[in-house]
Amino acid sequence: MEIINSHAHIYPDKIAGRATQAIGDFYDIEMDMPLGTSDALIKEGKEAGITRFVVHSVATKPEQVRSINDFIYSETLKHSEFIGFMTLHPEMSENDIIREVERCVSKGFYGLKLHPDFQKFNIDGEQADKIYRAISMVNKVFPILFHTGDNRYEYSKPFRLASVAKKYPSLTFIGAHFGGYRCWDDYKVYEGLDNVYFDTSSSLPFISKEKAVDLIRFFGYKKFFFGDDFPMWSAKKELERFLSLGLSKEENEAILSGNFKKLLGL
């Protein structure tokens, strides 16, 4: 069975240890993988049977955007199993955002990753509209993957993603962490939104199997992608947690790779 990890963070070797520790400190979680490098991702993933990886990193300052995107691009050239997602920052000017989107699309990026809690902007805030306008100009499906939900912050609450999805129905959005990390009871705000998908990352250690299955059944299994949020969790452990849900073979195959391949035409 082919498996795609749809949610993985990678960092340059020289800062990977510090970056990984910073994420653990932010969430007060001990990271399963202490080093978020490309080599560690591939080694850990392949031991679990994962064959392709969506890779990204988040710019916490506008001046980091280009260098991060160059790093992700260079890693996709080195590793054919990588599917690159770019970064942007809402404090960039609209012209700079448009130019960076055009540059990254020309290099073969497949989507955009944003982390409102790290980047300190509301998903549905006016400041972010210029990003959505720029992505609207891309002449292909170019999903925006959001870190979504955290009961400590307001930036990425599920209702904000639902609001943007209604405002930009032509765009494709992915709400990470079953649509809302630690806000899983807010799921009904996404009801009827055909342009919102979800990944399974950083959720299965915290919610019951019954809750996970209920969410998959509520939205339909074709709306979900498997992800392990590397380097937060071991790929083997996350895959075991997912397979323990007891879904059908058809559902497993779709969530583990089929749905993502269909969305991006892979």
Contacts in CASP RR format, 6 or more apart in sequence:
PFRMAT RR
TARGET T0000
AUTHOR 0000-0000-0000
METHOD contacts of the structure
MODEL  1
MEIINSHAHIYPDKIAGRATQAIGDFYDIEMDMPLGTSDALIKEGKEAGI
TRFVVHSVATKPEQVRSINDFIYSETLKHSEFIGFMTLHPEMSENDIIRE
VERCVSKGFYGLKLHPDFQKFNIDGEQADKIYRAISMVNKVFPILFHTGD
NRYEYSKPFRLASVAKKYPSLTFIGAHFGGYRCWDDYKVYEGLDNVYFDT
SSSLPFISKEKAVDLIRFFGYKKFFFGDDFPMWSAKKELERFLSLGLSKE
ENEAILSGNFKKLLGL
1 252 0 8 1.000
1 253 0 8 1.000
1 256 0 8 1.000
1 257 0 8 1.000
2 51 0 8 1.000
2 52 0 8 1.000
2 253 0 8 1.000
2 256 0 8 1.000
2 257 0 8 1.000
2 258 0 8 1.000
3 48 0 8 1.000
3 49 0 8 1.000
3 50 0 8 1.000
3 51 0 8 1.000
3 52 0 8 1.000
3 226 0 8 1.000
3 239 0 8 1.000
3 256 0 8 1.000
3 257 0 8 1.000
4 50 0 8 1.000
4 51 0 8 1.000
4 52 0 8 1.000
4 53 0 8 1.000
4 54 0 8 1.000
4 83 0 8 1.000
4 225 0 8 1.000
4 226 0 8 1.000
4 256 0 8 1.000
4 257 0 8 1.000
4 258 0 8 1.000
4 260 0 8 1.000
4 261 0 8 1.000
5 45 0 8 1.000
5 50 0 8 1.000
5 52 0 8 1.000
5 53 0 8 1.000
5 54 0 8 1.000
5 226 0 8 1.000
5 227 0 8 1.000
5 228 0 8 1.000
5 230 0 8 1.000
5 235 0 8 1.000
6 54 0 8 1.000
6 174 0 8 1.000
6 199 0 8 1.000
6 201 0 8 1.000
6 225 0 8 1.000
6 226 0 8 1.000
6 227 0 8 1.000
6 260 0 8 1.000
7 54 0 8 1.000
7 145 0 8 1.000
7 176 0 8 1.000
7 199 0 8 1.000
7 201 0 8 1.000
7 225 0 8 1.000
7 227 0 8 1.000
7 228 0 8 1.000
7 229 0 8 1.000
7 230 0 8 1.000
8 41 0 8 1.000
8 53 0 8 1.000
8 54 0 8 1.000
8 55 0 8 1.000
8 56 0 8 1.000
8 227 0 8 1.000
8 228 0 8 1.000
8 229 0 8 1.000
8 230 0 8 1.000
9 19 0 8 1.000
9 23 0 8 1.000
9 36 0 8 1.000
9 55 0 8 1.000
9 56 0 8 1.000
9 57 0 8 1.000
9 58 0 8 1.000
9 229 0 8 1.000
9 230 0 8 1.000
9 231 0 8 1.000
10 16 0 8 1.000
10 36 0 8 1.000
10 37 0 8 1.000
10 38 0 8 1.000
10 41 0 8 1.000
10 55 0 8 1.000
10 56 0 8 1.000
10 57 0 8 1.000
10 72 0 8 1.000
10 75 0 8 1.000
10 230 0 8 1.000
11 17 0 8 1.000
11 19 0 8 1.000
11 20 0 8 1.000
11 36 0 8 1.000
11 37 0 8 1.000
11 57 0 8 1.000
12 71 0 8 1.000
13 37 0 8 1.000
16 35 0 8 1.000
16 36 0 8 1.000
16 37 0 8 1.000
16 40 0 8 1.000
17 34 0 8 1.000
17 35 0 8 1.000
17 36 0 8 1.000
19 36 0 8 1.000
20 31 0 8 1.000
20 33 0 8 1.000
20 34 0 8 1.000
20 35 0 8 1.000
20 36 0 8 1.000
20 231 0 8 1.000
21 31 0 8 1.000
21 34 0 8 1.000
23 31 0 8 1.000
23 231 0 8 1.000
23 232 0 8 1.000
24 30 0 8 1.000
24 31 0 8 1.000
24 232 0 8 1.000
26 118 0 8 1.000
27 232 0 8 1.000
29 232 0 8 1.000
31 231 0 8 1.000
31 232 0 8 1.000
32 231 0 8 1.000
32 232 0 8 1.000
32 233 0 8 1.000
32 234 0 8 1.000
32 237 0 8 1.000
33 40 0 8 1.000
33 44 0 8 1.000
33 230 0 8 1.000
33 231 0 8 1.000
33 232 0 8 1.000
33 233 0 8 1.000
33 234 0 8 1.000
34 231 0 8 1.000
35 231 0 8 1.000
36 230 0 8 1.000
36 231 0 8 1.000
38 55 0 8 1.000
38 75 0 8 1.000
38 78 0 8 1.000
38 79 0 8 1.000
38 82 0 8 1.000
40 231 0 8 1.000
41 53 0 8 1.000
41 55 0 8 1.000
41 230 0 8 1.000
41 231 0 8 1.000
42 53 0 8 1.000
42 79 0 8 1.000
42 81 0 8 1.000
44 230 0 8 1.000
44 234 0 8 1.000
44 235 0 8 1.000
44 236 0 8 1.000
45 53 0 8 1.000
45 230 0 8 1.000
45 235 0 8 1.000
47 235 0 8 1.000
47 236 0 8 1.000
48 234 0 8 1.000
48 235 0 8 1.000
48 236 0 8 1.000
48 239 0 8 1.000
49 235 0 8 1.000
49 239 0 8 1.000
50 235 0 8 1.000
50 239 0 8 1.000
51 81 0 8 1.000
52 81 0 8 1.000
52 82 0 8 1.000
52 83 0 8 1.000
52 257 0 8 1.000
52 266 0 8 1.000
53 81 0 8 1.000
53 82 0 8 1.000
53 83 0 8 1.000
53 230 0 8 1.000
54 82 0 8 1.000
54 83 0 8 1.000
54 84 0 8 1.000
54 85 0 8 1.000
54 110 0 8 1.000
54 145 0 8 1.000
54 260 0 8 1.000
55 72 0 8 1.000
55 75 0 8 1.000
55 76 0 8 1.000
55 82 0 8 1.000
55 83 0 8 1.000
55 84 0 8 1.000
55 85 0 8 1.000
56 72 0 8 1.000
56 84 0 8 1.000
56 85 0 8 1.000
56 86 0 8 1.000
56 87 0 8 1.000
56 113 0 8 1.000
56 145 0 8 1.000
57 68 0 8 1.000
57 71 0 8 1.000
57 72 0 8 1.000
57 87 0 8 1.000
57 113 0 8 1.000
58 68 0 8 1.000
58 87 0 8 1.000
58 113 0 8 1.000
58 114 0 8 1.000
58 115 0 8 1.000
58 118 0 8 1.000
58 119 0 8 1.000
59 65 0 8 1.000
59 68 0 8 1.000
59 87 0 8 1.000
59 88 0 8 1.000
59 89 0 8 1.000
59 119 0 8 1.000
60 89 0 8 1.000
60 118 0 8 1.000
60 119 0 8 1.000
61 89 0 8 1.000
61 91 0 8 1.000
62 89 0 8 1.000
62 91 0 8 1.000
62 92 0 8 1.000
62 96 0 8 1.000
64 87 0 8 1.000
64 89 0 8 1.000
65 87 0 8 1.000
65 88 0 8 1.000
65 89 0 8 1.000
65 92 0 8 1.000
65 100 0 8 1.000
66 100 0 8 1.000
68 87 0 8 1.000
69 86 0 8 1.000
69 87 0 8 1.000
69 100 0 8 1.000
69 103 0 8 1.000
69 104 0 8 1.000
69 109 0 8 1.000
72 84 0 8 1.000
72 85 0 8 1.000
72 86 0 8 1.000
72 87 0 8 1.000
72 109 0 8 1.000
73 84 0 8 1.000
73 104 0 8 1.000
73 107 0 8 1.000
73 109 0 8 1.000
75 82 0 8 1.000
76 82 0 8 1.000
76 83 0 8 1.000
76 84 0 8 1.000
76 108 0 8 1.000
83 110 0 8 1.000
83 264 0 8 1.000
83 266 0 8 1.000
84 108 0 8 1.000
84 109 0 8 1.000
84 110 0 8 1.000
84 111 0 8 1.000
85 109 0 8 1.000
85 110 0 8 1.000
85 111 0 8 1.000
85 112 0 8 1.000
85 113 0 8 1.000
85 145 0 8 1.000
86 100 0 8 1.000
86 101 0 8 1.000
86 104 0 8 1.000
86 109 0 8 1.000
86 111 0 8 1.000
86 112 0 8 1.000
86 113 0 8 1.000
87 112 0 8 1.000
87 113 0 8 1.000
87 114 0 8 1.000
88 97 0 8 1.000
88 100 0 8 1.000
88 101 0 8 1.000
88 112 0 8 1.000
88 114 0 8 1.000
88 131 0 8 1.000
88 134 0 8 1.000
89 119 0 8 1.000
90 119 0 8 1.000
90 121 0 8 1.000
90 127 0 8 1.000
90 128 0 8 1.000
90 130 0 8 1.000
90 131 0 8 1.000
91 127 0 8 1.000
92 100 0 8 1.000
92 130 0 8 1.000
93 130 0 8 1.000
94 130 0 8 1.000
94 133 0 8 1.000
94 134 0 8 1.000
97 130 0 8 1.000
97 131 0 8 1.000
97 134 0 8 1.000
98 134 0 8 1.000
98 137 0 8 1.000
101 112 0 8 1.000
101 134 0 8 1.000
101 135 0 8 1.000
101 137 0 8 1.000
101 138 0 8 1.000
105 138 0 8 1.000
105 140 0 8 1.000
105 142 0 8 1.000
110 142 0 8 1.000
110 143 0 8 1.000
110 264 0 8 1.000
111 142 0 8 1.000
111 143 0 8 1.000
111 144 0 8 1.000
111 145 0 8 1.000
112 131 0 8 1.000
112 135 0 8 1.000
112 142 0 8 1.000
112 143 0 8 1.000
112 144 0 8 1.000
112 145 0 8 1.000
113 144 0 8 1.000
113 145 0 8 1.000
113 146 0 8 1.000
114 123 0 8 1.000
114 128 0 8 1.000
114 131 0 8 1.000
114 144 0 8 1.000
114 145 0 8 1.000
114 146 0 8 1.000
114 147 0 8 1.000
115 146 0 8 1.000
115 147 0 8 1.000
115 156 0 8 1.000
116 122 0 8 1.000
116 123 0 8 1.000
116 146 0 8 1.000
116 147 0 8 1.000
116 153 0 8 1.000
116 155 0 8 1.000
116 156 0 8 1.000
116 160 0 8 1.000
117 147 0 8 1.000
117 149 0 8 1.000
117 150 0 8 1.000
117 153 0 8 1.000
117 155 0 8 1.000
117 156 0 8 1.000
118 147 0 8 1.000
119 155 0 8 1.000
120 155 0 8 1.000
121 127 0 8 1.000
121 128 0 8 1.000
121 155 0 8 1.000
122 128 0 8 1.000
122 154 0 8 1.000
122 155 0 8 1.000
122 160 0 8 1.000
123 146 0 8 1.000
123 148 0 8 1.000
123 155 0 8 1.000
123 156 0 8 1.000
123 157 0 8 1.000
123 160 0 8 1.000
123 161 0 8 1.000
123 163 0 8 1.000
123 164 0 8 1.000
124 160 0 8 1.000
124 161 0 8 1.000
124 163 0 8 1.000
124 164 0 8 1.000
124 167 0 8 1.000
125 160 0 8 1.000
128 164 0 8 1.000
131 144 0 8 1.000
132 144 0 8 1.000
132 164 0 8 1.000
132 167 0 8 1.000
132 168 0 8 1.000
132 171 0 8 1.000
135 142 0 8 1.000
135 144 0 8 1.000
135 171 0 8 1.000
136 168 0 8 1.000
136 170 0 8 1.000
136 171 0 8 1.000
141 172 0 8 1.000
141 263 0 8 1.000
141 264 0 8 1.000
141 265 0 8 1.000
142 172 0 8 1.000
143 172 0 8 1.000
143 173 0 8 1.000
143 174 0 8 1.000
143 197 0 8 1.000
143 263 0 8 1.000
143 264 0 8 1.000
144 171 0 8 1.000
144 172 0 8 1.000
144 173 0 8 1.000
144 174 0 8 1.000
145 173 0 8 1.000
145 174 0 8 1.000
145 175 0 8 1.000
145 176 0 8 1.000
145 199 0 8 1.000
146 156 0 8 1.000
146 161 0 8 1.000
146 173 0 8 1.000
146 174 0 8 1.000
146 175 0 8 1.000
146 176 0 8 1.000
147 156 0 8 1.000
147 176 0 8 1.000
147 177 0 8 1.000
147 181 0 8 1.000
148 156 0 8 1.000
148 158 0 8 1.000
148 161 0 8 1.000
148 175 0 8 1.000
148 176 0 8 1.000
148 177 0 8 1.000
148 179 0 8 1.000
148 180 0 8 1.000
148 181 0 8 1.000
148 183 0 8 1.000
149 156 0 8 1.000
149 157 0 8 1.000
149 158 0 8 1.000
149 177 0 8 1.000
149 179 0 8 1.000
149 180 0 8 1.000
149 181 0 8 1.000
149 182 0 8 1.000
149 183 0 8 1.000
150 156 0 8 1.000
150 180 0 8 1.000
150 181 0 8 1.000
150 182 0 8 1.000
150 183 0 8 1.000
151 182 0 8 1.000
151 183 0 8 1.000
154 160 0 8 1.000
156 180 0 8 1.000
157 183 0 8 1.000
157 186 0 8 1.000
158 179 0 8 1.000
158 180 0 8 1.000
158 183 0 8 1.000
158 186 0 8 1.000
158 187 0 8 1.000
158 189 0 8 1.000
158 190 0 8 1.000
159 186 0 8 1.000
159 189 0 8 1.000
161 173 0 8 1.000
161 175 0 8 1.000
161 179 0 8 1.000
161 190 0 8 1.000
161 196 0 8 1.000
162 189 0 8 1.000
162 190 0 8 1.000
162 193 0 8 1.000
162 196 0 8 1.000
164 173 0 8 1.000
165 171 0 8 1.000
165 173 0 8 1.000
165 190 0 8 1.000
165 193 0 8 1.000
165 195 0 8 1.000
165 196 0 8 1.000
166 193 0 8 1.000
168 195 0 8 1.000
169 195 0 8 1.000
170 195 0 8 1.000
171 195 0 8 1.000
172 195 0 8 1.000
172 197 0 8 1.000
172 263 0 8 1.000
173 195 0 8 1.000
173 196 0 8 1.000
173 197 0 8 1.000
174 196 0 8 1.000
174 197 0 8 1.000
174 198 0 8 1.000
174 199 0 8 1.000
174 225 0 8 1.000
175 196 0 8 1.000
175 197 0 8 1.000
175 198 0 8 1.000
175 199 0 8 1.000
176 198 0 8 1.000
176 199 0 8 1.000
176 201 0 8 1.000
176 202 0 8 1.000
176 229 0 8 1.000
177 199 0 8 1.000
177 201 0 8 1.000
177 202 0 8 1.000
177 203 0 8 1.000
177 229 0 8 1.000
178 184 0 8 1.000
178 187 0 8 1.000
178 198 0 8 1.000
178 199 0 8 1.000
178 200 0 8 1.000
178 203 0 8 1.000
178 207 0 8 1.000
178 212 0 8 1.000
178 215 0 8 1.000
179 187 0 8 1.000
179 190 0 8 1.000
179 198 0 8 1.000
180 186 0 8 1.000
180 187 0 8 1.000
180 203 0 8 1.000
181 202 0 8 1.000
181 203 0 8 1.000
182 206 0 8 1.000
184 203 0 8 1.000
184 207 0 8 1.000
184 211 0 8 1.000
184 215 0 8 1.000
187 215 0 8 1.000
187 218 0 8 1.000
187 219 0 8 1.000
190 196 0 8 1.000
190 219 0 8 1.000
196 223 0 8 1.000
197 223 0 8 1.000
197 224 0 8 1.000
197 225 0 8 1.000
197 259 0 8 1.000
197 263 0 8 1.000
198 215 0 8 1.000
198 219 0 8 1.000
198 223 0 8 1.000
198 224 0 8 1.000
198 225 0 8 1.000
199 224 0 8 1.000
199 225 0 8 1.000
199 226 0 8 1.000
199 227 0 8 1.000
200 212 0 8 1.000
200 224 0 8 1.000
200 225 0 8 1.000
200 226 0 8 1.000
200 227 0 8 1.000
200 238 0 8 1.000
200 242 0 8 1.000
200 255 0 8 1.000
201 227 0 8 1.000
201 228 0 8 1.000
201 229 0 8 1.000
201 232 0 8 1.000
201 233 0 8 1.000
201 238 0 8 1.000
202 229 0 8 1.000
202 232 0 8 1.000
202 233 0 8 1.000
203 212 0 8 1.000
204 212 0 8 1.000
204 238 0 8 1.000
204 241 0 8 1.000
204 242 0 8 1.000
205 233 0 8 1.000
205 241 0 8 1.000
209 244 0 8 1.000
209 245 0 8 1.000
209 246 0 8 1.000
212 245 0 8 1.000
213 245 0 8 1.000
213 246 0 8 1.000
213 247 0 8 1.000
216 224 0 8 1.000
216 245 0 8 1.000
216 247 0 8 1.000
216 251 0 8 1.000
216 255 0 8 1.000
221 247 0 8 1.000
221 251 0 8 1.000
221 254 0 8 1.000
221 255 0 8 1.000
221 259 0 8 1.000
222 254 0 8 1.000
222 259 0 8 1.000
223 259 0 8 1.000
224 254 0 8 1.000
224 255 0 8 1.000
224 259 0 8 1.000
225 255 0 8 1.000
225 259 0 8 1.000
225 260 0 8 1.000
226 238 0 8 1.000
226 239 0 8 1.000
226 242 0 8 1.000
226 255 0 8 1.000
226 256 0 8 1.000
226 257 0 8 1.000
227 238 0 8 1.000
228 234 0 8 1.000
228 235 0 8 1.000
228 238 0 8 1.000
228 239 0 8 1.000
229 238 0 8 1.000
242 252 0 8 1.000
242 255 0 8 1.000
242 256 0 8 1.000
243 252 0 8 1.000
247 255 0 8 1.000
260 266 0 8 1.000
END
